[in-house]
Amino acid sequence: MRAARALIGISQAELALRAGVSVPTIKRCESEGEKIPVVSSETQQKIRTVLEAAGIEFIPENGGGPGVRLAKKTTS
């Protein structure tokens, strides 16, 4: 999530506002070393929806680990 925020240039506070969650929730999501989800799946989906709407594409684990990138813009 931290990498996704960096790609689109928004703060934890801005992401929290857009997703309708608290800043401490964003901080928990970004805390390193967590082995289990630290927020509900509903909250995770809210945050993911905001990031995807801002142009983030989530990359599934493919041997190198999961990641994020900016989605390619399509031309019409």
BELWOUR-V754392 format. One record per run of one state. SS is the DSSP state (H for helix, E for strand, - for the rest). FROM is the first residue (numbers start at 1). TO is the last residue. If there is no record, write none. Layout:
{{SS/FROM/TO} {SS/FROM/TO}}
This chain:
{{-/1/1} {H/2/8} {-/9/11} {H/12/19} {-/20/22} {H/23/30} {-/31/40} {H/41/53} {-/54/55} {E/56/59} {-/60/66} {E/67/70} {-/71/76}}
